[in-house]
Amino acid sequence: MTKADTASRLAGQSRVELLVVGGGVMGLWAALTAERLGIETLLIDEGALARGASGGLLGALMPHMPDKWNDKKQLQFDALLSLEDEVAALEAETGLSAGYRRSGRIIPLPKPHLRKIAARHELEAEVNWRVGERRFAWKVLDATPAGEGWPVSEVCGSGLVHDTFAARVSPRGLTGMLVSRLRTARHVRIAEGKGLASLSGTTARLADGETISFGHCILAAGHGAFPLLQSLGAPLAQPLGQPVKGQAALLKGDIDPDLPLLYLDGLYVVPHEGGYAAIGSTSEDRFDAPFATDEQLEDLIRRARDLAPALLSAEVVERWAGLRPKAIDRDPMVGPHPDNPRVIALTGGFKVSFGIAHRLAAEALGVVAGRAMALPAGFHLDNHIAVAARSA
């Protein structure tokens, strides 16, 4: 019997211990965590695994600013740090590469007041960006450490910041590695092309009419999880979340993969292995064509080439658009539904999913094991429901 036959047969069984809905980076980490815990799991996705927002191009792993430190910033810092070890372990297991590199980030400072703010952040990073003997810097400099033109001096009228903590990963490299690992799993079965239509109690009805009974269900279906979660309780005044369109591009040229990321006014330039650089991204709350690119992306490409002349001769080899899940209270949305605790949310990562998905998945699986979540209160599904219950 092939693995496809096994997955199809599993999907038709009356009960699974854990049902994970969504094959993006959140769902993949949830399934891998379940595998490590020995929990019999069925992972389903309405299409192929890792083809939604998690199949994008950018892969920037950028920390929050080091000022006004709180539990959310600490969680992200710890997650970004531990991701390095997680990736290394998976690369050793699979023999694949996630394209991970702690290459740092450069932020130009065009105006004098920005330098003053950055100087304060430099002192705060000395306190907050450290763990044990490891320290990461937010350095205010007069000139780029990456060589002339990365970025152009014209945008650095008041110097620049060199952040040594930021990193990057290939979104498709990481998700591809997770998928490869799961296809050899002992406790996880995969059913692609299996969309979830509705949930009632501990029963899931699929789009093709199949039903699955589960012990727990983790909803990690990106923006598609929001209406499913909303259907489980009393009517809410506002949606629990929304899809936000993002556009990005991939360029190929003679671009050094050691170069740090560039960030300026919402524009990201992320060098990758093989001479590639990813450019992004837009954040569009309103859109007519969710998966089509337009002039907004062309403007980002022009801005990127103005920022870094090394991109002028680089060819645009791919233009990409997708929908990212933005929860109503902006933070990720994790935890059991108050009206159906067997259903656990794992979505709403928006722009931070790749950096913290492994940590959020561990907390979601902790709920399956009967443990309370160790997450900031703003991340809890309960908090998002409370916000959505209020009139806009």
N, C-alpha and C positions, 0 to 999 in steps of 0.2 A: 504493500500500500504506500503510495507517495505521500509526502508531507501535505500536499494540497488536498488529497483525499482525507487524510487524518484531520486537517483543519475543518473541512466541510462536515465530516462526521461529528467532530466535537461541537460545532456550532448547532447541530441538530439534537444534541443530548439534552436531557431534561434539566441538568444542573451543572454549574461549574463553581468552584470555590471562589474565584475572583474573575470578574469580567472587567477588562480594561478597554475603554472605548476611545479610540483616537491613536493613530500611529505617527504623530508628530514627536518632537523631542521630549515633551512631557510624558506622553504615553509610553514611549520607548524606555525612558528611565524607570517609569513605574513598573513595567513588565520585567525589566532586568533586575530591579530590586526584589520583586516577587520571586524571580528565579533563584536569586541568592538566598532567599528565606525558605525556599522549598514549597512555596504556595502554588498549587495547581491553578493555572491562569489561562484564560482565553483572551487574546488581544485581537480586537476587530477594528477595521477601518473601512469607510465607505469606498475608498479607492485603494491605490497602492500605498504602502507605508512611506512616510517621510516625503510626501508629494505636496503638502499644503504650504503654509507659511514657513515651516521648518525646512523646506527645500529651497530657500533663498540663497543669496550670494554674500551678504555683508560679513557676518561673523565677528563683529567688534565686541570685545569683552572689556567694557570700560567701567571702572568703579564710580560710585557716587563721590561728590566732592568731600574732602576730608574735614569740612567744617560742620558745626552743629551736629555732632555725632549722636546717634541714637541706635535703638535696637534693629531698625531696618537696615541701616548702613552697616552695622556690625555683621548681620546675617549675610548680606551680599559680599562683604569683604571675605568672610570665612568661606563662603561657597566658591568664590572666584579662586581662592587659594587652594581649596581641596580639589577643584576641578582638574588642576594640573596632575595630581596623583591619579585621579580616576581615569583620565585620558591615557596616561602612561601604562596603567594596568591593562586597559582594554586593548591598547596597541600591542602589548606583549601577548595577550590572549589570541588576538585575531590575526596578527601580522599585517594589519592595515594601518593607515595613517589618518589622523584627524586634522592634520594641518595646523596643529596647535603651536603657538610660539608667544612667549611673553616679550613682545617687541617694544612695548612702551607706546607712549602717545605724545604728540606735540600739539599744543594749543596756542596759536598766535594771539598776541595782545595788541590790538590796533590802537587802543586809547590809554592815556595815563592812568585813569581811575581803575582800569582793569588790572594794571600792574600792582596797584596798592592792595586790591582784593586778593590777587594771587599771592602776594607776599605774606598775607595773613594765613592763607591756606598752606603755604610752605611750612610754617611753624606748626599748624594743626596736624599736618601729615606726619611730622616727626613723632607725635604722640599716638595718633590713631591708626596709621598705616604700618603697624609692626606686630609681629607675633614671635615670641621668643627672641632668638638672635636675628631673625629675618626682618629687615627694614626696607621699606619702599619709599621713594622720594617724589615730591612734587616741587621741582626746582624751577625757580625763576631765573632765566638766562637772558643774555643780550643777543645771542646769535644761536642759530640752530646747531645741534650736535650731529645732525644727520648729513651735513654737506650742503653746499650752496644749492638753493633752489628747492629744498624740501623743508619748509615751504619758501616761497619767494619773500624777500626781505620787505617788500612793499606792504605786506599785511602785518608786519611785526614792528610797527612804529614804536611800541613800548616794550619790546622784547617778546618773550614767549615762555610758556610753561613746558617743561619736560617731565612727564609722569612716567615713572619706571614700573608701575604696577599693572597698567593696562596690557591686555593680551589680545590675541585673535585666534580664531579657529575656522576651519572650513565647515560651514553648515552641512553641506552634503557629505563631507568626509566624516564628520562626527556621527550624523544620523545613519550613514551607510555602515559605519563600524558597529553601531548599536544593532542595526537590523541583522548584520552578519552574525553577531554573537547570539541573537535571539533565535535565529534559524537553526542553531545547534543546541538550543536549550533543552533540558530534561523536563522542566515543569511548565513551560510556556508553549502554547500552540497558537498559530497565527491564522486568521481568516480575513483575507483582503476582499474588497468588494462587498462588504457586509455592513451596510449602514444601519444605524439605530433609529427607529421611528418613534418609540415611546417607552416610558418606564412606568410600572405600576407595582408598588410593593417591592418584591424581590424578583420580579419578572421583567425581562426586556423583550420587546417586540421589535424584530428587525424589519427593514424596509421590504424584504422579500416575503414577509409573512411568518418567518420562523420565530419561535419564542425560546428564550433561554432563561432558566431559573439560576439565580446566583446567590452566593453567600454575601459578597460585597461587590459593588460596582464602582470603579473609578472613572469619572467622566473627564477625559483629557482631550476632548474633541475641539479644541480651539474655540472660536466664536460660536460654533455649533453647540457647544455645551450650555451656553447661556439660556436659550429657550427651554432646553430639556430640564435644567435645574429649576427654572421658573415655573414649569408645569407641575412641580411636586408639592407646592404649597399654596397658600392663599394668594389671590391676585395682588400684584404689586403696582404701585403708582408709576414706576419707571422700569425700563428693562434692566436686567442685571449687568448687561454689558453690550458692546457693539463691535462690529468689525471695523478696522481702520486700514485703509488701503496704503500700501507702501510700494514704491518703485525703486529699483536699483539697476545697476549695470555692471558688467564685468569687462575689463579691458585687459589686453595682452600686449606686452612690450618687454623692453629690457629694464624691468623694475626689480630692484634688489629686495628679496623677501625679508632681509634683516631690517629694513627701514621701519621706523615707528609709524603708527597710525597718525593721520592728521584729522583734526576736528576744528571746524570753524562755522559758527552760526548755523548749526543744524546739518552741515555737510560733513560726511565721513569719507575718508579715503583709507582703504584697508589693504595694504600689500599682502599678497598670498604667495605660496610656493609656485615655482615655474614661471616667474615673470608676470604674474597676474596682479591686478588691483581691482578691488570692488569699490563702487561708488554708490552712495545712498544717503539718506533715503527720504522719500516724502512721507507725510502723515496726513492722509485725506479722510476726513469724517464723512464727506459727501462725494459720491462718484457714480457714474453711470456704467462704466465698463471695468469691473473689478480686476480683470486679468490682462488688461491692455495697457501699454505704456503710451505716453503722450509727451507734449512739450515740457511738462514739468520735469521729466527725467532728462530731457535734452538740456534744460537749463542747469541741472545739477552737473552734468558732464562738462559743460562749458566752464562752470565755476571751478570744478576740480582741475581742469587743465590750466586755468588762470592761477590757481593756487600752487600747482606743482608742474612746472614745464616738462618734467620727465614723462608726463602723460600725453604730451602733445602728439607724439608719434605712435602712441599705443592705439591699437585697433579695438573698437567695441565689438566683442565677440558674442555678447548676450545682453539682452534687455529683459528685465523680469518685473512682474507685478504680482502681488498676493495680498491676502487679508490677514491681519494680525488681530488677536483677541484683546480688547481693552475693557477691563472690568469697570463697573460704575464708579468705584472709589479708587481707581488707578492702580492700586497695588494688586499683585497676584491674588487669585481666589482659590483657597484651599480649605478642605475640611468637610465633615459630614453635614448633610442637609438636616435642619432641625426637625422636619416633618417626616424624614425617611433617612435615619442615620446609617442605613446600609449603603446609601449612595454618597460618594465622596467626590467633591469637586477638586479638580487639578487643572486650572486654566488661568487665563488672564495675565500671562506673562508679558504680553505686549512687546516691549523692546529689551527685556532682560531675561527672557526665557532660557537662552543657551547658557548663561552664566550660573543660574541657580536651579535649573530643572532637576538636577540630581538630588539636591538638598530638599526641594519641595516634595519630590517623589518619595524620599525616605520618610518624611513626615506623614504623607498620605498612607503609606504602608504601615506606619506606626498605628494609625487609627484602625486599620484592619486587624492588627495584633492586640488592640484594646488599650493602646497608650494615648495619653493626651498629647496634643501637638505642642511643640516648643517653637512657636512662630509668633511674630509680632501680632498684636490684636487686629491690626488693620488688614492682615492677610486672610483672616478667618472668613469663611463663607457667611457666617452669622452677621458679621459687620457689613458685608456688601448687601445682604438682604435688608438689614435695617436702613441702610442708605436708600435702597430702591423703594422701600415702603413709604418714604416721605415724598410729598408732592414736589415736583420740580420748581 
